[in-house]
Structures are given as C-alpha cells and as structure tokens.
Amino acid sequence: MPETPQREAGGGFTVRRRLRAGAERVFAAFVEPGKLEQWFVVPGYHTPADRMRVDARPGGRLDAVMISDVDGAEIPFGFVYADVDPPHRVVLRFQEPRELVTVTLSDAPGGVDLTYEFVSWPGPADEKASQRGVDDMLDLIAAGIRQGTI
C-alpha cells in the first residue's frame, strides 16, 4: 500500500507547480543521477551524479553526498524510495530528520502539474524557510527543463 503523508503527528506543507514538460521528463528528475544533481542541492554545495547510488524502486535507496563549494567538506545523505509509480508518483522517506516527501505528477495543459507534499516529525522548525528551500529546488528543475538538461 502506498505511503501518504499523515500530518497529525508532525507538520509540513504542500507546494504546487506547473512545469512545461511531460510527466516522464519531470519524473526522471527524481530518479536519474544526472538530473538529480541539477536540483538536489542547497546553496554553497553541489551533489555530483558520480557520487550517487540510485535504486529507484519501492524499498530502494538513494545514497549521495553534498560537497561544499568552499572547502570540499562532504555531507553524506540518503533516503528510501518508499513508493515509485512512474511517471506519476514518487515517495521519498528520510530517516534523520524523519521526513516523507510525496511528489505527484498530473497531466495539465502545456505540461504537468507537480504537487510536492512535505511532512516531518516533528514539524519543521521554520516552515517558511523549509518551503523556500523546496521552491528553490523546484526552480532548479524548471530551469533544467528550459535548458533541456532535465
């Protein structure tokens, strides 16, 4: 049974975005290292595709590192693909901190509507900052689509 966010014991938010690409192309951004490296970053770091291990199936994992652009310090991270339904849905489960991200893609005029549901336990300390971070990452996906790299 697919996992769905349950906010009763945590907190979170939902972001919606229309992207000018088909669902297959946008879905690939969540499962292919060369596409993930373009957006799965935080300011001041990069996440190289050649340092990712991706097994994008239910129960599979992504393991990678973010590398500081300033001093090369590495931050390892990973998540479980809790559910994968190409090209419509992907659920990412993080352990530390405990988070669940559900991305749903629906066909729309001129592209696809992306719904990004984020839930964490406990809820985010600064929900607005967390949502800005997601918006920034989705902006990078949109830029990759415009540039033809996603």
N, CA, C and O of each residue as an XYZ file, in Angstrom:
600
protein
N       0.847     -1.177      0.000
C       0.000      0.000      0.000
C       0.895      1.243      0.000
O       1.815      1.331      0.813
N       0.644      2.204     -0.895
C       1.490      3.384     -0.970
C       1.414      4.227      0.299
O       0.377      4.322      0.956
N       2.565      4.839      0.619
C       2.602      5.732      1.771
C       2.023      7.084      1.378
O       2.231      7.569      0.266
N       1.299      7.674      2.308
C       0.797      9.028      2.112
C       1.112      9.825      3.360
O       1.129      9.279      4.463
N       1.363     11.130      3.189
C       1.707     11.940      4.358
C       0.569     11.988      5.371
O      -0.584     12.224      5.010
N       0.894     11.769      6.614
C      -0.043     11.914      7.714
C       0.507     13.016      8.615
O       1.538     12.827      9.260
N      -0.157     14.149      8.666
C       0.367     15.305      9.387
C      -0.039     15.356     10.848
O       0.428     16.228     11.580
N      -0.894     14.450     11.292
C      -1.404     14.538     12.664
C      -0.280     14.611     13.692
O      -0.372     15.376     14.651
N       0.767     13.834     13.508
C       1.832     13.772     14.496
C       3.027     14.648     14.125
O       4.026     14.670     14.843
N       2.930     15.368     13.009
C       4.043     16.192     12.556
C       3.536     17.483     11.950
O       2.450     17.962     12.278
N       4.323     18.023     11.080
C       3.940     19.250     10.392
C       4.476     19.212      8.989
O       5.281     18.349      8.642
N       4.033     20.141      8.187
C       4.515     20.163      6.822
C       3.755     21.147      5.970
O       3.062     22.034      6.470
N       3.899     20.971      4.675
C       3.294     21.901      3.724
C       3.193     21.217      2.364
O       3.764     20.149      2.141
N       2.457     21.855      1.468
C       2.305     21.379      0.103
C       2.647     22.520     -0.847
O       2.213     23.657     -0.656
N       3.431     22.199     -1.874
C       3.786     23.165     -2.916
C       3.266     22.609     -4.234
O       3.431     21.424     -4.527
N       2.642     23.467     -5.022
C       2.148     23.063     -6.342
C       2.841     23.908     -7.401
O       3.075     25.102     -7.218
N       3.160     23.259     -8.508
C       3.873     23.959     -9.574
C       3.489     23.353    -10.914
O       3.417     22.131    -11.038
N       3.240     24.190    -11.923
C       3.060     23.687    -13.286
C       4.400     23.797    -13.994
O       5.018     24.861    -14.030
N       4.835     22.681    -14.555
C       6.097     22.639    -15.282
C       5.828     22.366    -16.752
O       4.914     21.615    -17.094
N       6.613     22.969    -17.607
C       6.425     22.881    -19.062
C       7.187     21.692    -19.647
O       8.100     21.854    -20.457
N       6.795     20.511    -19.220
C       7.385     19.258    -19.707
C       6.408     18.134    -19.414
O       5.494     18.282    -18.603
N       6.609     17.020    -20.078
C       5.776     15.858    -19.825
C       6.133     15.184    -18.509
O       7.210     15.400    -17.953
N       5.211     14.365    -18.025
C       5.407     13.690    -16.738
C       6.657     12.803    -16.743
O       7.362     12.738    -15.736
N       6.942     12.125    -17.849
C       8.110     11.242    -17.910
C       9.395     12.030    -17.669
O      10.283     11.584    -16.943
N       9.480     13.187    -18.277
C      10.683     14.016    -18.153
C      10.849     14.535    -16.729
O      11.952     14.514    -16.181
N       9.760     14.999    -16.134
C       9.835     15.516    -14.767
C      10.103     14.370    -13.790
O      10.896     14.527    -12.862
N       9.466     13.242    -13.983
C       9.690     12.084    -13.115
C      11.169     11.699    -13.107
O      11.716     11.350    -12.061
N      11.811     11.764    -14.269
C      13.229     11.409    -14.378
C      14.097     12.259    -13.454
O      15.145     11.800    -13.000
N      13.676     13.483    -13.173
C      14.447     14.367    -12.288
C      14.544     13.807    -10.874
O      15.417     14.220    -10.111
N      13.671     12.879    -10.511
C      13.662     12.307     -9.165
C      14.342     10.942     -9.080
O      14.506     10.399     -7.988
N      14.739     10.385    -10.230
C      15.283      9.036    -10.203
C      16.586      8.858    -10.977
O      17.215      7.806    -10.864
N      17.009      9.842    -11.752
C      18.231      9.721    -12.552
C      19.321     10.628    -11.985
O      19.107     11.831    -11.837
N      20.500     10.058    -11.662
C      21.568     10.861    -11.048
C      21.933     12.129    -11.817
O      22.116     13.181    -11.205
N      22.039     12.053    -13.123
C      22.418     13.225    -13.909
C      21.403     14.354    -13.846
O      21.736     15.512    -14.098
N      20.190     14.022    -13.515
C      19.147     15.039    -13.357
C      19.040     15.463    -11.892
O      18.878     16.648    -11.599
N      19.129     14.508    -10.979
C      19.086     14.820     -9.546
C      20.177     15.822     -9.158
O      19.938     16.719     -8.350
N      21.373     15.670     -9.733
C      22.476     16.550     -9.350
C      22.209     18.011     -9.699
O      22.836     18.910     -9.139
N      21.284     18.247    -10.619
C      20.990     19.614    -11.046
C      20.110     20.380    -10.060
O      20.091     21.610    -10.076
N      19.390     19.670     -9.212
C      18.447     20.374     -8.331
C      18.504     19.932     -6.875
O      18.076     20.683     -5.998
N      19.014     18.745     -6.589
C      19.007     18.257     -5.204
C      20.244     18.794     -4.492
O      21.180     18.054     -4.188
N      20.224     20.106     -4.233
C      21.354     20.822     -3.647
C      20.831     21.888     -2.684
O      19.652     22.240     -2.691
N      21.734     22.378     -1.873
C      21.463     23.558     -1.058
C      22.523     24.593     -1.429
O      23.589     24.223     -1.920
N      22.255     25.881     -1.205
C      23.223     26.907     -1.580
C      24.599     26.635     -0.975
O      24.726     26.314      0.207
N      25.637     26.774     -1.827
C      27.006     26.578     -1.373
C      27.505     25.152     -1.478
O      28.637     24.868     -1.087
N      26.683     24.243     -1.999
C      27.043     22.834     -2.130
C      26.661     22.334     -3.518
O      25.836     22.935     -4.206
N      27.269     21.238     -3.909
C      26.851     20.538     -5.115
C      26.753     19.046     -4.784
O      27.391     18.558     -3.852
N      25.948     18.343     -5.561
C      25.694     16.915     -5.341
C      26.046     16.179     -6.627
O      25.189     16.024     -7.497
N      27.290     15.722     -6.765
C      27.719     15.131     -8.034
C      27.062     13.777     -8.326
O      26.942     12.917     -7.454
N      26.644     13.625     -9.579
C      25.988     12.390    -10.009
C      26.898     11.180     -9.832
O      26.423     10.088     -9.521
N      28.208     11.367    -10.028
C      29.107     10.218     -9.925
C      29.326      9.762     -8.485
O      30.004      8.762     -8.248
N      28.758     10.488     -7.525
C      28.832     10.092     -6.120
C      27.464      9.623     -5.608
O      27.262      9.496     -4.401
N      26.528      9.367     -6.529
C      25.197      8.877     -6.155
C      25.065      7.399     -6.485
O      25.565      6.917     -7.501
N      24.379      6.701     -5.598
C      23.915      5.346     -5.863
C      22.394      5.410     -5.813
O      21.816      5.785     -4.793
N      21.750      5.044     -6.916
C      20.295      5.157     -7.007
C      19.704      3.803     -7.367
O      20.107      3.169     -8.342
N      18.742      3.376     -6.560
C      17.947      2.184     -6.821
C      16.488      2.622     -6.696
O      15.862      2.461     -5.648
N      15.962      3.180     -7.792
C      14.651      3.836     -7.777
C      13.522      2.820     -7.970
O      12.886      2.760     -9.022
N      13.303      2.050     -6.953
C      12.169      1.108     -6.913
C      11.655      1.113     -5.485
O      12.386      1.510     -4.578
N      10.420      0.686     -5.256
C       9.924      0.665     -3.883
C      10.867     -0.118     -2.974
O      11.177     -1.280     -3.238
N      11.318      0.529     -1.904
C      12.255     -0.074     -0.978
C      13.703      0.164     -1.346
O      14.593     -0.118     -0.544
N      13.962      0.679     -2.543
C      15.321      1.003     -2.968
C      15.786      2.301     -2.319
O      15.013      2.988     -1.652
N      17.061      2.628     -2.525
C      17.649      3.794     -1.857
C      18.352      4.711     -2.835
O      18.753      4.312     -3.928
N      18.487      5.939     -2.409
C      19.451      6.871     -2.983
C      20.438      7.178     -1.871
O      20.036      7.532     -0.763
N      21.731      7.045     -2.158
C      22.797      7.450     -1.247
C      23.720      8.364     -2.022
O      24.121      8.040     -3.140
N      24.065      9.517     -1.435
C      24.868     10.520     -2.126
C      25.591     11.388     -1.110
O      25.480     11.182      0.098
N      26.337     12.364     -1.623
C      26.993     13.355     -0.773
C      26.773     14.738     -1.369
O      26.765     14.918     -2.587
N      26.597     15.706     -0.483
C      26.658     17.109     -0.866
C      28.062     17.569     -0.509
O      28.565     17.276      0.575
N      28.698     18.300     -1.437
C      30.082     18.737     -1.250
C      30.117     20.258     -1.217
O      29.572     20.925     -2.096
N      30.766     20.792     -0.194
C      30.886     22.242     -0.032
C      31.684     22.841     -1.178
O      32.748     22.335     -1.537
N      31.160     23.929     -1.755
C      31.876     24.644     -2.808
C      33.047     25.437     -2.234
O      33.947     25.826     -2.979
N      33.050     25.684     -0.922
C      34.094     26.485     -0.281
C      35.293     25.641      0.133
O      36.429     25.947     -0.231
N      35.039     24.577      0.896
C      36.170     23.833      1.460
C      36.166     22.336      1.123
O      37.031     21.600      1.598
N      35.212     21.882      0.315
C      35.172     20.474     -0.070
C      34.630     19.526      0.983
O      34.626     18.311      0.784
N      34.164     20.078      2.122
C      33.585     19.222      3.160
C      32.396     18.448      2.577
O      31.639     18.973      1.760
N      32.251     17.213      3.005
C      31.199     16.349      2.477
C      30.136     16.061      3.525
O      30.433     15.826      4.696
N      28.890     16.086      3.069
C      27.753     15.733      3.913
C      27.044     14.557      3.249
O      26.337     14.743      2.259
N      27.223     13.343      3.784
C      26.511     12.201      3.210
C      25.026     12.266      3.569
O      24.657     12.741      4.643
N      24.194     11.789      2.669
C      22.757     11.739      2.928
C      22.155     10.625      2.090
O      22.790     10.095      1.179
N      20.934     10.289      2.414
C      20.234      9.273      1.650
C      18.769      9.228      2.024
O      18.325      9.838      2.996
N      18.041      8.489      1.224
C      16.621      8.273      1.503
C      16.189      6.971      0.861
O      16.893      6.403      0.026
N      15.025      6.514      1.265
C      14.398      5.317      0.703
C      13.316      5.756     -0.267
O      12.544      6.670      0.026
N      13.260      5.107     -1.417
C      12.128      5.278     -2.330
C      10.991      4.430     -1.754
O      10.913      3.229     -2.012
N      10.117      5.062     -0.975
C       9.038      4.335     -0.309
C       7.988      3.851     -1.298
O       7.379      2.800     -1.099
N       7.774      4.620     -2.369
C       6.826      4.228     -3.408
C       7.305      4.852     -4.711
O       7.782      5.987     -4.730
N       7.176      4.103     -5.795
C       7.566      4.582     -7.115
C       6.509      4.106     -8.096
O       6.301      2.903     -8.253
N       5.838      5.047     -8.759
C       4.809      4.743     -9.749
C       5.073      5.608    -10.984
O       4.424      6.637    -11.175
N       6.041      5.183    -11.831
C       6.408      6.010    -12.980
C       5.247      6.197    -13.944
O       4.488      5.251    -14.154
N       5.075      7.340    -14.524
C       5.714      8.610    -14.218
C       4.825      9.518    -13.384
O       4.858     10.737    -13.554
N       4.038      8.950    -12.493
C       3.013      9.744    -11.799
C       3.312     10.075    -10.344
O       2.813     11.072     -9.821
N       4.126      9.247     -9.683
C       4.273      9.441     -8.237
C       5.587      8.847     -7.752
O       6.015      7.781     -8.195
N       6.211      9.569     -6.832
C       7.382      9.046     -6.149
C       7.318      9.535     -4.705
O       7.016     10.698     -4.439
N       7.608      8.623     -3.781
C       7.588      8.961     -2.350
C       8.981      8.706     -1.794
O       9.529      7.613     -1.936
N       9.551      9.735     -1.156
C      10.893      9.673     -0.593
C      10.787      9.697      0.928
O      10.152     10.587      1.494
N      11.406      8.725      1.589
C      11.360      8.652      3.052
C      12.774      8.855      3.607
O      13.687      8.085      3.310
N      12.934      9.893      4.409
C      14.203     10.223      5.056
C      14.121      9.799      6.518
O      13.062      9.889      7.138
N      15.246      9.335      7.066
C      15.263      8.880      8.456
C      15.672      9.982      9.427
O      15.017     10.159     10.455
N      16.730     10.723      9.132
C      17.243     11.756     10.042
C      17.476     13.032      9.285
O      18.451     13.114      8.538
N      16.647     14.023      9.432
C      15.433     14.006     10.241
C      14.344     13.178      9.569
O      14.404     12.909      8.369
N      13.365     12.784     10.344
C      12.276     11.927      9.849
C      11.342     12.756      8.980
O      10.625     13.628      9.471
N      11.358     12.471      7.678
C      10.571     13.232      6.707
C       9.988     12.294      5.654
O      10.533     11.227      5.374
N       8.881     12.717      5.089
C       8.256     11.998      3.984
C       7.890     13.032      2.925
O       7.184     14.000      3.206
N       8.375     12.816      1.711
C       8.088     13.697      0.587
C       7.326     12.887     -0.446
O       7.792     11.838     -0.891
N       6.151     13.375     -0.827
C       5.348     12.726     -1.861
C       5.230     13.682     -3.033
O       4.711     14.790     -2.895
N       5.717     13.245     -4.190
C       5.637     14.040     -5.411
C       4.650     13.351     -6.338
O       4.807     12.178     -6.678
N       3.617     14.109     -6.746
C       2.602     13.594     -7.643
C       2.611     14.437     -8.909
O       2.655     15.666     -8.843
N       2.569     13.779    -10.058
C       2.577     14.457    -11.350
C       1.283     14.146    -12.085
O       0.904     12.983    -12.228
N       0.603     15.199    -12.556
C      -0.660     15.051    -13.275
C      -0.571     15.827    -14.582
O      -0.112     16.969    -14.603
N      -1.009     15.207    -15.667
C      -1.016     15.906    -16.944
C      -1.835     17.175    -16.843
O      -2.877     17.208    -16.188
N      -1.348     18.230    -17.504
C      -2.014     19.527    -17.499
C      -1.778     20.182    -18.855
O      -0.859     19.791    -19.574
N      -2.593     21.171    -19.213
C      -2.365     21.865    -20.485
C      -0.950     22.454    -20.541
O      -0.561     23.230    -19.669
N      -0.196     22.084    -21.563
C       1.139     22.618    -21.749
C       2.210     22.011    -20.864
O       3.340     22.501    -20.846
N       1.884     20.955    -20.128
C       2.909     20.364    -19.273
C       2.346     19.432    -18.235
O       1.490     18.592    -18.514
N       2.853     19.601    -17.018
C       2.464     18.719    -15.927
C       2.307     19.546    -14.650
O       3.072     20.479    -14.404
N       1.316     19.195    -13.850
C       1.167     19.802    -12.528
C       1.887     18.911    -11.526
O       1.603     17.718    -11.418
N       2.829     19.514    -10.791
C       3.590     18.815     -9.775
C       3.051     19.234     -8.414
O       2.916     20.424     -8.131
N       2.743     18.253     -7.577
C       2.363     18.503     -6.192
C       3.437     17.880     -5.312
O       3.716     16.684     -5.402
N       4.041     18.715     -4.452
C       5.135     18.295     -3.571
C       4.614     18.415     -2.148
O       4.445     19.518     -1.627
N       4.361     17.259     -1.519
C       3.863     17.235     -0.144
C       5.012     16.859      0.786
O       5.655     15.825      0.609
N       5.259     17.708      1.772
C       6.346     17.513      2.720
C       5.763     17.380      4.118
O       4.981     18.223      4.557
N       6.153     16.308      4.819
C       5.740     16.102      6.205
C       6.981     15.699      6.983
O       7.786     14.896      6.511
N       7.134     16.264      8.187
C       8.255     15.862      9.041
C       7.769     15.701     10.471
O       6.769     16.289     10.883
N       8.512     14.881     11.222
C       8.200     14.612     12.625
C       9.454     14.872     13.444
O      10.413     14.115     13.295
N       9.514     15.853     14.271
C       8.477     16.877     14.449
C       8.401     17.768     13.215
O       9.212     17.643     12.297
N       7.421     18.668     13.203
C       7.269     19.591     12.082
C       8.498     20.474     11.924
O       9.290     20.602     12.858
N       8.670     21.085     10.754
C       9.837     21.933     10.525
C       9.886     23.088     11.521
O       8.861     23.694     11.834
N      11.087     23.387     12.017
C      11.259     24.486     12.975
C      10.876     25.816     12.337
O      10.294     26.677     12.997
N      11.203     25.988     11.049
C      10.869     27.204     10.310
C      10.213     26.778      9.002
O      10.888     26.587      7.991
N       8.899     26.633      9.032
C       8.170     26.107      7.884
C       8.367     26.974      6.645
O       8.508     26.449      5.541
N       8.378     28.302      6.816
C       8.556     29.189      5.661
C       9.924     28.988      5.017
O      10.028     28.975      3.790
N      10.974     28.833      5.820
C      12.311     28.592      5.280
C      12.369     27.239      4.567
O      12.983     27.125      3.507
N      11.740     26.224      5.138
C      11.705     24.906      4.501
C      10.989     24.981      3.157
O      11.436     24.396      2.171
N       9.880     25.704      3.129
C       9.130     25.829      1.885
C       9.929     26.620      0.843
O       9.880     26.296     -0.344
N      10.664     27.651      1.274
C      11.525     28.390      0.336
C      12.576     27.467     -0.259
O      12.883     27.562     -1.447
N      13.131     26.572      0.556
C      14.111     25.612      0.058
C      13.530     24.710     -1.014
O      14.182     24.438     -2.023
N      12.299     24.243     -0.799
C      11.624     23.418     -1.806
C      11.363     24.245     -3.056
O      11.607     23.779     -4.169
N      10.868     25.473     -2.885
C      10.633     26.342     -4.041
C      11.917     26.537     -4.845
O      11.889     26.508     -6.075
N      13.043     26.735     -4.154
C      14.325     26.915     -4.840
C      14.693     25.667     -5.642
O      15.161     25.777     -6.775
N      14.485     24.486     -5.065
C      14.799     23.251     -5.776
C      13.881     23.068     -6.985
O      14.334     22.642     -8.048
N      12.600     23.385     -6.829
C      11.680     23.273     -7.961
C      12.025     24.285     -9.046
O      11.837     24.010    -10.231
N      12.528     25.456     -8.651
C      13.013     26.439     -9.633
C      14.161     25.846    -10.447
O      14.246     26.068    -11.654
N      15.044     25.089     -9.787
C      16.162     24.462    -10.496
C      15.673     23.389    -11.469
O      16.234     23.233    -12.553
N      14.637     22.657    -11.087
C      14.048     21.679    -12.025
C      13.478     22.417    -13.229
O      13.712     22.011    -14.368
N      12.733     23.495    -12.994
C      12.155     24.275    -14.093
C      13.260     24.824    -14.993
O      13.111     24.820    -16.215
N      14.369     25.297    -14.414
C      15.494     25.806    -15.205
C      16.101     24.694    -16.050
O      16.437     24.912    -17.214
N      16.245     23.496    -15.469
C      16.773     22.358    -16.217
C      15.874     21.988    -17.380
O      16.359     21.609    -18.446
N      14.567     22.094    -17.183
C      13.622     21.827    -18.269
C      13.815     22.849    -19.379
O      13.890     22.484    -20.552
N      13.897     24.130    -19.017
C      14.087     25.193    -20.025
C      15.395     25.014    -20.783
O      15.459     25.272    -21.985
N      16.446     24.569    -20.080
C      17.767     24.398    -20.707
C      17.911     23.070    -21.434
O      18.900     22.849    -22.133
N      16.927     22.178    -21.275
C      16.977     20.889    -21.948
C      17.857     19.861    -21.270
O      18.188     18.840    -21.872
N      18.246     20.113    -20.014
C      19.089     19.146    -19.292
C      18.270     18.248    -18.374
O      18.784     17.265    -17.840
N      17.017     18.581    -18.195
C      16.060     17.719    -17.461
C      14.911     17.457    -18.411
O      13.962     16.759    -18.055
